[in-house]
Each structure stands twice: as structure tokens, then as C-alpha cells.
Amino acid sequence: MYVLIVGCGRVGSNVARSMLADGHTVSCLDQDPESHNRLEVGMDITWEEAGGLFTVGTALESEALETAGIERADAFVAATNGDNTNIVISQIAQRRYAVETVIARILDPLRAEWYREQGLHTICPTRIAIEMLEDKLRLAAGSGPGGEEA
Amino acid sequence: MYVIVTGAGKVGVNLSRELIDQGHEVTLIESNRHRYLGVEQLLEHNVLYGDASELWVLERAGIERADMVVAVTGDDEDNILICQVAKEKYSVDRIIARVNNPSNRPHFDLLGIKPVISATDLILRLLEHEVPHRNLIRLLDLEEEEIEIIEVRIGSDSPIVGRTVGAVGLPEHTLVISIIRDGHGFVPSADSEFKAGDDILVVLDPEREEDLKRALGHEKARSKPG
């Protein structure tokens, strides 16, 4: 499938490499040309030699999205460092370009929750971290001194 | 009326002040600490420190009872998000969003954010009124003598297409002195016919320019550039 990843930071670049390794067509869009280097971490050939695509541009520009291939994308990942940007471009991908699978990374749990209720597929790393921390702490509380469980 | 304004830039601050002066209740939300402190001197308790795209901040500002939300931050994404949640989550009746970059306007439309206001668009529209349209070129302008020669492109929707110079009856004190067609110019006679795509040279009294534009259907052509 054709995967378009917008935002080539730690999350975007890692997902991009994995999807490329899985044999998918992967196109990345980021406004910072330097972020291209992040794609090649741990690779001994260039991103392009490995078959990857990279476009420099702003996520809100329709032209940049189209250059990056949004019209033929089967999956769209919004992973820029701005929650609001991710929310807006995901909706654009969904409504204007009818991309089949659209996933938005949203750090703020409240916004992630509400947009999930509105039908957006959201991933909230903050929520995941909160739950993991709570689990660890409850586990420690349960097994250590002061634990209420038997 | 209770109005929430987001973004304490020049627009947000001046708008809030005007609304307060008019007797409205206003909360202005600003996420930059430094800017917030500066504006607080001016608007005191009407300013709230926080990121207006965080739902709890909007709730703390009392968005549930707001009659209107005006999003005028410098970020189009933020303005879209704030208006979208105001409208769809908190059922605020009226929203107004500022478009910073005119090329983002379609995104506002797509997500049902309206009305929008764009300073760039407004100025462009004013410019179009003030500056001659590119379909009209002033070739010679003798201000003292009050006479000018202009070149005008005849659009396909112009009412004079297919009619002769003699039959058209252009406004008084205007005279077609040349028709340029396919790169070749000629001096027309009364039975020369205008065709779409012609460039015509007209000598006229500058005061009759608006009349001439109307007669050529130029006003209509302006809304369809190209």
C-alpha cells in the first residue's frame, strides 16, 4: 500500500522505515529538509535508494500534500509536532482526499478523546504513558508495603 | 453578549477593548506568558492565560455560556480547531475565524468554519478597486489635457462581441482607434466587428473610463480572471 507520513520526527521517521521494510511505498512530508537525515538513521543506503519518497513542504499546503502523493495514498499518518495541525490535516485527508486509513497522533488526551468520538482514528502517546505509569504504580502498591490487596 | 476572543495580538486586543467599551462581557485568551502579562495591564481580569486549543482552558473561560467565539490567533490550524470545538462540542451559536494565509481558506470551508475574515483578502479586494485591472492597460495618460489612451481586452462574455463598431454605441467622448487581433492591429471602420480576445485601443476622457468599462462588460469580466 501507499503510505503518506506527514511529520518526519522521531515517530514519523521510525514508522516510515518500518513500513518501507515491510515492502510498502512510503512517502514522507516535512517542512524541515534536515528531517530527511532522520529517515536514514541505521541505514547504509539513502532513503531514496531504499525506495522511499521525501517531500519538503508545509502540511497545510494542498500542493505539498499532492506532491507527496496524497491522491493515491491508502494510508495517511499525521505525526507533526502540532496537535492542531495533525487534527486539521487528518480531516483534510479524510474529507477532501478520501484516504481510506487516516491516523492522527495527538498528544493532548482531551483533544484526542473528543476527536476520536467524532470518528477520527487517533493515537495518544500521552494517554498510553499515563496508563502504563498508573499500572506500574498500582502493581508496586499492590505488592509492596501498604498494599491493600491480599 | 458574552464573547471569547482567542489570541492577544493586535487584532485580539483591540477587538476585545472595543467590545468591552460597547458593554459586552469579554474573555481574551492568550498562551504566551509574556504577551499575556503585557495585555493584562490593559484589560485586567478580561484576559486569561492559557492555550485556547486546550479544551479545559476553553471550559475555564466559560465556553458553555459563550454567545460568540472569535478565533484571531496567528495560526490557522489553531483558529480552525478552536472554532470547530466551539461549534461542534460546545454548541456556540456564532463563531468568527481569522484566516492568516489566504491559501488556507479552503480548509476552513471544508471543515464548515464560517464566517472567516482575512486581512490579506480584504486588502486585495480594495486594491482591485483602486488599481486598474490587468485587463486594462493605460498606454498614454495626459493628465493636464484630460485625455488618455487605454488598451482593453475584450472577453468572450463581453456584450460587444459579434457587433460592429458602428452598432455598439460606446459612451460619448470615447473612440476606438485600433483593434489588435492575432498580433495584427488595424484602424477599424464603422462596420468592423469586435471579436472575443481582441485588444482594443480607445482614446477617451479619463472621466468616462467607468462608463466604457461597463459598456464593454469589463465589470463582469473582473470576477473571472484569466
Chai-1 contact restraints between the chains, C-beta under 6 A:
chainA,res_idxA,chainB,res_idxB,connection_type,confidence,min_distance_angstrom,max_distance_angstrom,comment,restraint_id
A,L60,B,N104,contact,1.0,0.0,6.0,A-B,restraint_1
A,N84,B,S53,contact,1.0,0.0,6.0,A-B,restraint_2
A,N84,B,E77,contact,1.0,0.0,6.0,A-B,restraint_3
A,N84,B,D78,contact,1.0,0.0,6.0,A-B,restraint_4
A,N84,B,L81,contact,1.0,0.0,6.0,A-B,restraint_5
A,T85,B,E77,contact,1.0,0.0,6.0,A-B,restraint_6
A,I87,B,L81,contact,1.0,0.0,6.0,A-B,restraint_7
A,V88,B,E77,contact,1.0,0.0,6.0,A-B,restraint_8
A,V88,B,I80,contact,1.0,0.0,6.0,A-B,restraint_9
A,Q91,B,L111,contact,1.0,0.0,6.0,A-B,restraint_10
A,R95,B,L110,contact,1.0,0.0,6.0,A-B,restraint_11
A,R96,B,L110,contact,1.0,0.0,6.0,A-B,restraint_12
A,L110,B,L55,contact,1.0,0.0,6.0,A-B,restraint_13
A,W114,B,K89,contact,1.0,0.0,6.0,A-B,restraint_14
